[in-house]
Amino acid sequence: MLVLWHRLIAFGFRLLYNELAWLYNPVSWITSLGLWHAWQWVALPYLLPGGTVLEVGCGPGHLLLGLAASGCQPVGLDLSPAMLRQARRRLQRQGLALALCQGRAQNLPYAAQAFDCVVLTFPTPFVYDPGWIGHLARVLKPSGRLVIVETASFSKHTSVERCLEGLYRATGQRGLAPDLPALLGCAGLTAHREKIPVNGTFVSVILADKQPCEDYRTCTTL
């Protein structure tokens, strides 16, 4: 039954990112109590100002607008054509013509050392994939930075917040996960996790700078 449940959840997410992409904005608003964009924008102060930024999993393009407004030079990548169509329309309404690309994180279609920063918000489990981490290290410049808005959690003071936390657990967005900072360390990035308070919630952010780690040669995870 557990395997069947996981398959059902995966199918639901696939629909939300593709055939039902028009529901993505209202669903994300409801499940975050209107804080989804505030959670995403936690990433902005950690990005190198004025740099080239790749957003992996750019979705409907909300963070791309924030990146452009902050003076960065953003590029968006997403696997879903439906999400990219939304992002393109959103950018066009603001008079922005940013580069958008359909592709997989595990096979980033960019040259080596192409970006000052890479940013992801609420990524799916591909972030633990050695293929993705290898491509990430490849496209980052030697002094580049990775910023991942990993999760957000409610204080659970209200019944609605408790219900939403239960929903996150039921859909596999809570619980044990691989040690992502350690995996990034094995790829030559110095990584740590921070918790940021946002309107009564806490956002978990992983920050990683592309610098050789001392035990890089002993790491065998990748």
N, C-alpha and C positions, 0 to 999 in steps of 0.2 A: 504493500500500500504506500509506503514512504517513497519508493521509486516512482510510482505512478503519480503521486502528489508533486514531486519535483519536476516531472515531465510536464505536468499540467501547468505549473507555475512558469516554467521556461516557455511554454507555448503562449501563455498569456502575455509575457513580456515581449515575445517576438511580434505578436499582434499589435501591441501598444507602440512598438517602434516602427511598424510598417503599415499594415492595412488600417489600423486604428490610430495612426499617428495624430489625427485631428483631435483625439482625446488626451493627448499627452499633457498639454498645458493645464486643462482643468483637473486632471488626475493628480498631477504634481502639486497643484495649488491646494487641493483638498487634503492630500496626505501629508502636507507640510504645514497646514493651517496658515497658508499664505506666505510662508517664509522661504519658499524654494529659491527665489532669486537672491534673497539676502544670504542664504547659505552658499550659493554659488559664488557670490561676489566677495566672500571671505578670501578667495584666492588672490584678488587683485593687489593688495599691498605687498605680497611676497614676490611678485614678478619684477624682473629687472626693467626699469623704466626705459621706454623707447626701443626696446629690443624686439626681435622677431619671435613670435609666440605661436606654437602649434597647439591648437585645442583638439585633442583626440576625443571623439565622441561628442561633437559640438551640438548634436541634437537640433532643436529649432532655432538656435542662433542667439539666444539671449546673452550669454556671456561674451560672445564675439562683439556685440555692441559695446559692452563694458570695457573690453580690451581696447577697442578702437578709441573710445572716449578717453581712456587713461593715457593715450599716447603710444601704445604698443602697435606693432605691425602684425596683426593676427592672420592666421591661416586656419581653416577649419577642415577636419576630416571626420567622416562618419560612414558607417557601413550601409545605412538606410537611405535609399533615394528619396523616400517620403520626408524624412527629417531634413535632408539637404534642400528639398524644394521649399519647405517652410523657412529654413534659414535664409535662403536666397531672397525670398519675398520680403522677409523682415529687414534684411540689409538694404534692399533696393528702396524700401519705403523711407529709409534714412539717408538715401543717396550714397550708399557705400557699395563699392565693387570689390569685395575681398575674395581671395582665392579659396574656393571650396573644392574638396576632392572626395570622391567615394573610394573607400578602401578599408582594409583591415589593419588593426593596430599591430598584429603579428607580422605584418609585411609592409611597413611604412614606405610609401613610394616617394621618398625624398633623399636628397644627397647627404653624404656624411657631413656632420658638423654644420647643418643648415640652420639650426635654431638656437637662440639664446635661452629660450624657455619652452617647456612643454607643460601643459596644464590639462588635468582631467577632473571632472566633478561627478561624484557618485558612480564610479565605473563598475562594470560587471566583472566577474571573476577572471577575465583575460589578463587583469593586472598582475596575476601571479604566474603567468605563462612565461617561461624562459625565452621563448621566441620574441614576445613583445618586449621584454626587458632588454634583450640584446639589440633590438632595433632602436629602442629608446636611447641607449648609450651611444649608438652609432650616430643618430641625427643631432644629438646635443653637442654644442660647442664645448671645448675643454673647460671653460668656466661656466657652463650652462647650468640651469636649475630646472628641476622637476617639482611641480606643485600638484598634489592630489587632494581634493576635498573628498575625504574618504566616506564618512558617515555623519549623520546628525541625529541627536537624541533629545527627547523631551524630558522635562523634569518629572513627568508622571504625577503631577499634583492634581490633575483633573481627570474625570472619567474618560473624556475624549482623548486626552494624551495617552492614557493607559491603553485604550482601545487601539490607537495608532501604533503604539509600541508592540502590542500583540500582533497586529497586522504585519509589521516589519519582521517579527520573529517567524511568523507563519510562512512568509514568502522568502525566507532564507537570507534576510538582510541583517541578521543579528547572529551572534554565536561565534564559535572559534573559527579562525582563519589563519592561513600561513603568515609568518612573520615577514611582512612586506619590506620594512626597513632593512632587515637582514638580507633578503634577496637582492635588493638594490645595492647593498654594500658589496655583494659578491660580483656585481657588474662594474665596480669602481666608482660608485656614488656614495657620498657620506650622507646618511639619511637619519631623520628623527621625526617623531610625531608630536604634535601640539594640539591642545584643546582650546577652542575659542568660544567664549560665550556670545550668543546672539539671541537677544529678546527672550530670555528664559529657556533657551536651548543651548546645547553644546555641540560644536562642529569639530570633528576630528580631521586634522590636516597633516599630511605627510609632506615634508620638505626634504629634498635631496639635491645636493650639489655634486657636479661631476668632478670629483677629485679622487685620485688613487687611494684606496684604503690599505692599511698596513698589512692586512692578512689576505689581500686579493688573491695571491697565488695559491693560498691554501683552501680557498672556497671552491667547492665542487658542485654546488647547487645548480649552477648554470652549465 
